[in-house]
Every structure is written in structure tokens, then in C-alpha cells.
């Protein structure tokens, strides 16, 4: 199983609409990717590691797929539509990482 993490840096003055991201964007991604996306999670940054430190990322998602090929098959044909929706919730440039899940929670792998 792989995890595609999309992370939005916590940049002062940047716009990030958590409600839109949670309620519209990520359901759109899941709908377009269909079964290629086994499930996803959405995170909202609260704090950094030190007391009072700001969160490194204002928000992020993690998309879980069977394989890199499954992600590419599910995301690729819809990339233009998915990426066009980003402007509806943020002006930030996301960072992306694809990881192999080597330990997960029950049912995840």
C-alpha cells in the first residue's frame, strides 16, 4: 500500500479554507479516483513540536492506494480537474510525497 501526502505549508497571510477542503475538494478527489483511492484522511495543523510554535503545515491530506500504479491510474485522467479546484480553497503551493506504508492501522494494509 502507498500513501500520497499533500501538505500545505503554514505561511502567514496565506488563504486556506478548511471547510471547502474537507467537504468539497477531498470528496471530489475520492469521487473521481473511485476505487483506486481506498480511503483518505484530512489533517488540520494545530501546533509545532515546541510549546507555542505554529504548525508546520496548515492542512494536509493522505490518499491511500494499493500501489503507485493504482494512484497514477486513478489520479492521472482527472489531474486537470482536481488541480483546477485547488484555487477554490487556497493560494498556497502544496508539497507532495508518495510513501510506502510499512506499518499501518488494522485494515489499512
OpenMM code with the backbone's topology and positions (N, CA, C; nanometers):
from openmm import Vec3, app, unit

residues = "UNK UNK UNK UNK UNK UNK UNK UNK UNK UNK UNK UNK UNK UNK UNK UNK UNK UNK UNK UNK UNK UNK UNK UNK UNK UNK UNK UNK UNK UNK UNK UNK UNK UNK UNK UNK UNK UNK UNK UNK UNK UNK UNK UNK UNK UNK UNK UNK UNK UNK UNK UNK UNK UNK UNK UNK UNK UNK UNK UNK UNK UNK UNK UNK UNK UNK UNK UNK UNK UNK UNK UNK UNK UNK UNK UNK UNK UNK UNK UNK UNK UNK UNK UNK UNK UNK UNK UNK UNK UNK UNK UNK UNK UNK UNK UNK UNK UNK UNK UNK UNK UNK UNK UNK UNK UNK UNK UNK UNK".split()
positions = [
    Vec3(0.0847, -0.1167, 0.0000),
    Vec3(0.0000, 0.0000, 0.0000),
    Vec3(0.0893, 0.1231, 0.0000),
    Vec3(0.0422, 0.2283, -0.0677),
    Vec3(0.1152, 0.3552, -0.0674),
    Vec3(0.0258, 0.4643, -0.0104),
    Vec3(0.0917, 0.5711, 0.0324),
    Vec3(0.0219, 0.6881, 0.0855),
    Vec3(0.0741, 0.8094, 0.0094),
    Vec3(-0.0162, 0.8840, -0.0486),
    Vec3(0.0179, 1.0087, -0.1163),
    Vec3(-0.0182, 1.1213, -0.0202),
    Vec3(0.0838, 1.1924, 0.0256),
    Vec3(0.0632, 1.3027, 0.1202),
    Vec3(0.0747, 1.4344, 0.0455),
    Vec3(-0.0257, 1.5196, 0.0616),
    Vec3(-0.0250, 1.6533, 0.0029),
    Vec3(-0.0312, 1.7500, 0.1204),
    Vec3(0.0742, 1.8322, 0.1347),
    Vec3(0.0909, 1.9164, 0.2531),
    Vec3(0.0987, 2.0633, 0.2126),
    Vec3(0.0293, 2.1468, 0.2871),
    Vec3(0.0229, 2.2896, 0.2586),
    Vec3(0.0970, 2.3651, 0.3678),
    Vec3(0.2131, 2.4270, 0.3350),
    Vec3(0.2925, 2.4975, 0.4354),
    Vec3(0.2130, 2.6081, 0.5043),
    Vec3(0.2342, 2.6212, 0.6341),
    Vec3(0.1668, 2.7230, 0.7143),
    Vec3(0.2380, 2.8556, 0.6919),
    Vec3(0.1903, 2.9298, 0.5941),
    Vec3(0.2517, 3.0551, 0.5525),
    Vec3(0.1662, 3.1724, 0.5998),
    Vec3(0.2236, 3.2633, 0.6802),
    Vec3(0.1453, 3.3787, 0.7274),
    Vec3(0.0817, 3.4549, 0.6115),
    Vec3(-0.0456, 3.4878, 0.6274),
    Vec3(-0.1181, 3.5651, 0.5274),
    Vec3(-0.1772, 3.4835, 0.4143),
    Vec3(-0.1455, 3.3550, 0.4087),
    Vec3(-0.1995, 3.2700, 0.3017),
    Vec3(-0.3444, 3.2329, 0.3336),
    Vec3(-0.4178, 3.1988, 0.2288),
    Vec3(-0.5579, 3.1599, 0.2426),
    Vec3(-0.5694, 3.0079, 0.2346),
    Vec3(-0.6436, 2.9494, 0.3302),
    Vec3(-0.6725, 2.8062, 0.3269),
    Vec3(-0.8095, 2.7849, 0.3899),
    Vec3(-0.9051, 2.7408, 0.3096),
    Vec3(-1.0422, 2.7181, 0.3547),
    Vec3(-1.0573, 2.5709, 0.3927),
    Vec3(-1.0443, 2.5419, 0.5230),
    Vec3(-1.0509, 2.4037, 0.5710),
    Vec3(-1.1863, 2.3379, 0.5410),
    Vec3(-1.2937, 2.4139, 0.5538),
    Vec3(-1.4265, 2.3570, 0.5290),
    Vec3(-1.4398, 2.3116, 0.3839),
    Vec3(-1.3968, 2.3955, 0.2909),
    Vec3(-1.4044, 2.3590, 0.1497),
    Vec3(-1.3171, 2.2376, 0.1217),
    Vec3(-1.1974, 2.2384, 0.1760),
    Vec3(-1.1031, 2.1275, 0.1540),
    Vec3(-1.1623, 1.9958, 0.2021),
    Vec3(-1.2177, 1.9979, 0.3238),
    Vec3(-1.2746, 1.8768, 0.3850),
    Vec3(-1.4050, 1.8338, 0.3179),
    Vec3(-1.4937, 1.9298, 0.2918),
    Vec3(-1.6299, 1.8981, 0.2485),
    Vec3(-1.6497, 1.8900, 0.0971),
    Vec3(-1.5611, 1.9531, 0.0200),
    Vec3(-1.5808, 1.9552, -0.1252),
    Vec3(-1.4616, 1.8990, -0.2026),
    Vec3(-1.3415, 1.9503, -0.1741),
    Vec3(-1.2267, 1.9084, -0.2553),
    Vec3(-1.1943, 1.7605, -0.2386),
    Vec3(-1.1763, 1.7160, -0.1163),
    Vec3(-1.1370, 1.5762, -0.0971),
    Vec3(-1.2471, 1.4774, -0.1377),
    Vec3(-1.3750, 1.5060, -0.1119),
    Vec3(-1.4784, 1.4175, -0.1681),
    Vec3(-1.4759, 1.4151, -0.3220),
    Vec3(-1.4413, 1.5292, -0.3846),
    Vec3(-1.4270, 1.5329, -0.5301),
    Vec3(-1.3138, 1.4398, -0.5743),
    Vec3(-1.1998, 1.4482, -0.5061),
    Vec3(-1.0861, 1.3615, -0.5395),
    Vec3(-1.1273, 1.2150, -0.5291),
    Vec3(-1.1904, 1.1779, -0.4187),
    Vec3(-1.2330, 1.0389, -0.3977),
    Vec3(-1.3321, 0.9961, -0.5055),
    Vec3(-1.4264, 1.0824, -0.5365),
    Vec3(-1.5280, 1.0514, -0.6374),
    Vec3(-1.4641, 1.0268, -0.7745),
    Vec3(-1.3693, 1.1108, -0.8116),
    Vec3(-1.3052, 1.0968, -0.9421),
    Vec3(-1.2115, 0.9767, -0.9464),
    Vec3(-1.1420, 0.9497, -0.8370),
    Vec3(-1.0480, 0.8375, -0.8340),
    Vec3(-1.1185, 0.7034, -0.8156),
    Vec3(-1.2384, 0.7054, -0.7602),
    Vec3(-1.3137, 0.5817, -0.7418),
    Vec3(-1.2397, 0.4831, -0.6529),
    Vec3(-1.2442, 0.3567, -0.6908),
    Vec3(-1.1834, 0.2507, -0.6105),
    Vec3(-1.0311, 0.2549, -0.6089),
    Vec3(-0.9691, 0.3338, -0.6962),
    Vec3(-0.8229, 0.3482, -0.6906),
    Vec3(-0.7797, 0.4128, -0.5590),
    Vec3(-0.8671, 0.4948, -0.5023),
    Vec3(-0.8426, 0.5546, -0.3708),
    Vec3(-0.9141, 0.4675, -0.2687),
    Vec3(-0.8390, 0.3914, -0.1912),
    Vec3(-0.9025, 0.3046, -0.0903),
    Vec3(-0.9696, 0.3902, 0.0156),
    Vec3(-0.8995, 0.4918, 0.0649),
    Vec3(-0.9550, 0.5880, 0.1595),
    Vec3(-0.8587, 0.7048, 0.1699),
    Vec3(-0.9021, 0.8094, 0.2375),
    Vec3(-0.8150, 0.9256, 0.2582),
    Vec3(-0.8397, 0.9812, 0.3974),
    Vec3(-0.7442, 1.0612, 0.4429),
    Vec3(-0.7601, 1.1347, 0.5678),
    Vec3(-0.7285, 1.2812, 0.5397),
    Vec3(-0.7828, 1.3685, 0.6227),
    Vec3(-0.7573, 1.5122, 0.6135),
    Vec3(-0.7109, 1.5592, 0.7512),
    Vec3(-0.6022, 1.6353, 0.7540),
    Vec3(-0.5462, 1.6883, 0.8784),
    Vec3(-0.5523, 1.8409, 0.8772),
    Vec3(-0.5735, 1.8976, 0.9942),
    Vec3(-0.5693, 2.0424, 1.0135),
    Vec3(-0.4599, 2.0709, 1.1158),
    Vec3(-0.3579, 2.1468, 1.0753),
    Vec3(-0.2445, 2.1750, 1.1623),
    Vec3(-0.2855, 2.2523, 1.2864),
    Vec3(-0.2376, 2.2075, 1.4013),
    Vec3(-0.2687, 2.2735, 1.5285),
    Vec3(-0.1484, 2.3411, 1.5921),
    Vec3(-0.0323, 2.2734, 1.5894),
    Vec3(0.0829, 2.3235, 1.6626),
    Vec3(0.2097, 2.2600, 1.6095),
    Vec3(0.3207, 2.3271, 1.6346),
    Vec3(0.4511, 2.2692, 1.6052),
    Vec3(0.4962, 2.1842, 1.7223),
    Vec3(0.6187, 2.1354, 1.7181),
    Vec3(0.6702, 2.0480, 1.8233),
    Vec3(0.6977, 2.1181, 1.9549),
    Vec3(0.7368, 2.2426, 1.9490),
    Vec3(0.7662, 2.3180, 2.0710),
    Vec3(0.6411, 2.3910, 2.1187),
    Vec3(0.6270, 2.4095, 2.2495),
    Vec3(0.5103, 2.4817, 2.3005),
    Vec3(0.4978, 2.6206, 2.2361),
    Vec3(0.3796, 2.6488, 2.1854),
    Vec3(0.3534, 2.7784, 2.1239),
    Vec3(0.4019, 2.7925, 1.9809),
    Vec3(0.4706, 2.6931, 1.9287),
    Vec3(0.5192, 2.7002, 1.7907),
    Vec3(0.4036, 2.6746, 1.6939),
    Vec3(0.4012, 2.7464, 1.5813),
    Vec3(0.2948, 2.7220, 1.4834),
    Vec3(0.3135, 2.5880, 1.4138),
    Vec3(0.2050, 2.5334, 1.3658),
    Vec3(0.2106, 2.4089, 1.2890),
    Vec3(0.2943, 2.4304, 1.1633),
    Vec3(0.3683, 2.3310, 1.1235),
    Vec3(0.4486, 2.3390, 1.0010),
    Vec3(0.3585, 2.3465, 0.8785),
    Vec3(0.2485, 2.2711, 0.8828),
    Vec3(0.1527, 2.2680, 0.7715),
    Vec3(0.0159, 2.3105, 0.8222),
    Vec3(-0.0514, 2.3963, 0.7455),
    Vec3(-0.1848, 2.4419, 0.7828),
    Vec3(-0.2881, 2.3315, 0.7597),
    Vec3(-0.2624, 2.2483, 0.6613),
    Vec3(-0.3517, 2.1380, 0.6302),
    Vec3(-0.2806, 2.0370, 0.5432),
    Vec3(-0.3341, 1.9160, 0.5414),
    Vec3(-0.2787, 1.8120, 0.4552),
    Vec3(-0.3809, 1.7020, 0.4356),
    Vec3(-0.3566, 1.6221, 0.3334),
    Vec3(-0.4365, 1.5021, 0.3135),
    Vec3(-0.3423, 1.3866, 0.2858),
    Vec3(-0.3952, 1.2680, 0.3074),
    Vec3(-0.3216, 1.1460, 0.2791),
    Vec3(-0.4167, 1.0540, 0.2036),
    Vec3(-0.3789, 1.0181, 0.0821),
    Vec3(-0.4599, 0.9324, -0.0032),
    Vec3(-0.3947, 0.7945, -0.0049),
    Vec3(-0.4697, 0.6928, 0.0316),
    Vec3(-0.4166, 0.5569, 0.0396),
    Vec3(-0.4629, 0.4762, -0.0821),
    Vec3(-0.3655, 0.4161, -0.1506),
    Vec3(-0.3909, 0.3371, -0.2712),
    Vec3(-0.3136, 0.2064, -0.2621),
    Vec3(-0.3570, 0.1084, -0.3387),
    Vec3(-0.2902, -0.0218, -0.3395),
    Vec3(-0.1453, -0.0126, -0.3870),
    Vec3(-0.1194, 0.0755, -0.4844),
    Vec3(0.0138, 0.0839, -0.5436),
    Vec3(0.0305, 0.2205, -0.6096),
    Vec3(0.1545, 0.2504, -0.6465),
    Vec3(0.1817, 0.3727, -0.7207),
    Vec3(0.1071, 0.3716, -0.8531),
    Vec3(0.1035, 0.2557, -0.9162),
    Vec3(0.0336, 0.2428, -1.0444),
    Vec3(-0.1169, 0.2688, -1.0280),
    Vec3(-0.1738, 0.2225, -0.9174),
    Vec3(-0.3161, 0.2470, -0.8912),
    Vec3(-0.3413, 0.3961, -0.8721),
    Vec3(-0.2537, 0.4632, -0.7982),
    Vec3(-0.2695, 0.6075, -0.7805),
    Vec3(-0.2633, 0.6781, -0.9155),
    Vec3(-0.1638, 0.6452, -0.9947),
    Vec3(-0.1479, 0.7104, -1.1244),
    Vec3(-0.2678, 0.6840, -1.2152),
    Vec3(-0.3217, 0.5625, -1.2112),
    Vec3(-0.4380, 0.5285, -1.2935),
    Vec3(-0.5619, 0.6040, -1.2482),
    Vec3(-0.5754, 0.6249, -1.1164),
    Vec3(-0.6921, 0.6943, -1.0640),
    Vec3(-0.6830, 0.8455, -1.0711),
    Vec3(-0.5642, 0.8992, -1.0499),
    Vec3(-0.5453, 1.0448, -1.0454),
    Vec3(-0.5199, 1.1035, -1.1841),
    Vec3(-0.4344, 1.0367, -1.2611),
    Vec3(-0.3898, 1.0904, -1.3894),
    Vec3(-0.4987, 1.1413, -1.4813),
    Vec3(-0.6019, 1.0617, -1.5090),
    Vec3(-0.7059, 1.1068, -1.6016),
    Vec3(-0.7860, 1.2269, -1.5507),
    Vec3(-0.7775, 1.2545, -1.4201),
    Vec3(-0.8561, 1.3622, -1.3607),
    Vec3(-0.7697, 1.4740, -1.3037),
    Vec3(-0.6402, 1.4673, -1.3286),
    Vec3(-0.5464, 1.5631, -1.2686),
    Vec3(-0.5851, 1.7072, -1.2989),
    Vec3(-0.6210, 1.7359, -1.4207),
    Vec3(-0.6537, 1.8746, -1.4582),
    Vec3(-0.7718, 1.9264, -1.3755),
    Vec3(-0.8769, 1.8467, -1.3635),
    Vec3(-0.9955, 1.8886, -1.2867),
    Vec3(-0.9631, 1.9027, -1.1380),
    Vec3(-0.8888, 1.8079, -1.0838),
    Vec3(-0.8528, 1.8130, -0.9416),
    Vec3(-0.7658, 1.9345, -0.9130),
    Vec3(-0.6638, 1.9560, -0.9937),
    Vec3(-0.5728, 2.0681, -0.9708),
    Vec3(-0.6417, 2.2029, -0.9935),
    Vec3(-0.7368, 2.2099, -1.0848),
    Vec3(-0.8101, 2.3345, -1.1082),
    Vec3(-0.8923, 2.3744, -0.9865),
    Vec3(-0.9339, 2.2764, -0.9055),
    Vec3(-1.0151, 2.3040, -0.7872),
    Vec3(-0.9339, 2.3623, -0.6714),
    Vec3(-0.8021, 2.3486, -0.6752),
    Vec3(-0.7170, 2.3964, -0.5656),
    Vec3(-0.7393, 2.5455, -0.5386),
    Vec3(-0.7557, 2.6245, -0.6420),
    Vec3(-0.7748, 2.7694, -0.6255),
    Vec3(-0.9009, 2.8024, -0.5463),
    Vec3(-0.9935, 2.7095, -0.5360),
    Vec3(-1.1164, 2.7337, -0.4601),
    Vec3(-1.0944, 2.7315, -0.3094),
    Vec3(-0.9830, 2.6763, -0.2625),
    Vec3(-0.9615, 2.6708, -0.1174),
    Vec3(-0.8287, 2.7269, -0.0698),
    Vec3(-0.7331, 2.7501, -0.1603),
    Vec3(-0.6053, 2.8029, -0.1122),
    Vec3(-0.5282, 2.8757, -0.2207),
    Vec3(-0.4359, 2.9610, -0.1761),
    Vec3(-0.3398, 3.0232, -0.2665),
    Vec3(-0.1989, 2.9691, -0.2387),
    Vec3(-0.1907, 2.8643, -0.1584),
    Vec3(-0.0633, 2.8010, -0.1244),
    Vec3(-0.0209, 2.7012, -0.2312),
    Vec3(0.1084, 2.6790, -0.2413),
    Vec3(0.1636, 2.5766, -0.3299),
    Vec3(0.1845, 2.4502, -0.2467),
    Vec3(0.1143, 2.3417, -0.2774),
    Vec3(0.1277, 2.2208, -0.1963),
    Vec3(0.2604, 2.1485, -0.2200),
    Vec3(0.3004, 2.0747, -0.1192),
    Vec3(0.4147, 1.9844, -0.1290),
    Vec3(0.3572, 1.8429, -0.1315),
    Vec3(0.4210, 1.7543, -0.2068),
    Vec3(0.3661, 1.6195, -0.2208),
    Vec3(0.4754, 1.5162, -0.1961),
    Vec3(0.4366, 1.4084, -0.1311),
    Vec3(0.5278, 1.2954, -0.1110),
    Vec3(0.4485, 1.1665, -0.1250),
    Vec3(0.5096, 1.0681, -0.1900),
    Vec3(0.4497, 0.9356, -0.2014),
    Vec3(0.5365, 0.8401, -0.1206),
    Vec3(0.4720, 0.7673, -0.0303),
    Vec3(0.5433, 0.6790, 0.0612),
    Vec3(0.4837, 0.5391, 0.0550),
    Vec3(0.5671, 0.4407, 0.0860),
    Vec3(0.5188, 0.3057, 0.1056),
    Vec3(0.4771, 0.2940, 0.2513),
    Vec3(0.3585, 0.2426, 0.2768),
    Vec3(0.3115, 0.2227, 0.4124),
    Vec3(0.3675, 0.0879, 0.4583),
    Vec3(0.4579, 0.0917, 0.5573),
    Vec3(0.5183, -0.0324, 0.6054),
    Vec3(0.4547, -0.0821, 0.7337),
    Vec3(0.3923, 0.0061, 0.8080),
    Vec3(0.3125, -0.0295, 0.9263),
    Vec3(0.1907, 0.0605, 0.9225),
    Vec3(0.0740, 0.0032, 0.9369),
    Vec3(-0.0480, 0.0827, 0.9346),
    Vec3(-0.1420, 0.0366, 1.0436),
    Vec3(-0.2581, 0.0959, 1.0453),
    Vec3(-0.3596, 0.0534, 1.1414),
    Vec3(-0.4393, -0.0622, 1.0813),
    Vec3(-0.5095, -0.1371, 1.1634),
    Vec3(-0.5830, -0.2550, 1.1139),
    Vec3(-0.6737, -0.2210, 0.9959),
    Vec3(-0.6629, -0.2998, 0.8919),
    Vec3(-0.7439, -0.2805, 0.7728),
    Vec3(-0.6799, -0.1898, 0.6694),
    Vec3(-0.5701, -0.1232, 0.7078),
    Vec3(-0.5057, -0.0295, 0.6154),
    Vec3(-0.4108, -0.0987, 0.5190),
    Vec3(-0.3562, -0.2123, 0.5579),
    Vec3(-0.2630, -0.2790, 0.4670),
    Vec3(-0.2703, -0.4280, 0.4822),
] * unit.nanometer
topology = app.Topology()
chain = topology.addChain("A")
for resn in residues:
    res = topology.addResidue(resn, chain)
    for name in ("N", "CA", "C"):
        topology.addAtom(name, app.Element.getBySymbol(name[0]), res)
